[in-house]
């Protein structure tokens, strides 16, 4: 603080023009010094943050605990958004990736739209769940089974999964109609003796139809007869 201006700081005297200029110069000096100190403070705070990260408790979390946290964060049967969340968690570091892969339950459930149905990707995903029972939910886009011949229920993708894909514990099918479901089953075909197929290993089956339930007149063509004999919960 300049001694020539000391009398101004302890009174209400009006500064002379030259004194006003001197005060403004002092303000600029102090403002520049404050900016430098703030910049240094920001750098020091960043260093403190990095140091605290090194001794953070989360670094010492067992992989099993991290996996359970991931499980809580993403859920059980993963849709597209939840799958992306799980993938992003794995990208944080190698430890987080190992923790996600260690908890097989994270990889035991998939919820897909028909456009996402990829045989190889489903195999790859379920391959990480080990012996944990698998759940697959498939939503088939709205269509007319009588006229649309390139839709999922006729295309063969889901039939291949049911014949050659990974074994399933629970299958959820959201179909356009009962005819859509019968088309799927018709494409799967009868089981060959001695060959265990996913379709014939399902223990739990959920069907959802977006139109009224329609049963053929002939009892031998009943929708219920298309349900695998392995199913114990329907």
Secondary structure as UniProt FT lines:
FT   HELIX           3..5
FT   HELIX           6..9
FT   HELIX           17..54
FT   HELIX           57..60
FT   HELIX           63..74
FT   HELIX           80..90
FT   HELIX           94..102
FT   HELIX           104..107
FT   STRAND          109..113
FT   HELIX           114..116
FT   HELIX           119..126
FT   TURN            127..128
FT   TURN            130..131
FT   STRAND          135..139
FT   TURN            145..147
FT   HELIX           152..155
FT   HELIX           157..164
FT   STRAND          170..175
FT   HELIX           178..188
FT   TURN            193..194
FT   HELIX           198..200
FT   STRAND          204..209
FT   HELIX           219..221
FT   HELIX           223..226
FT   TURN            229..230
//
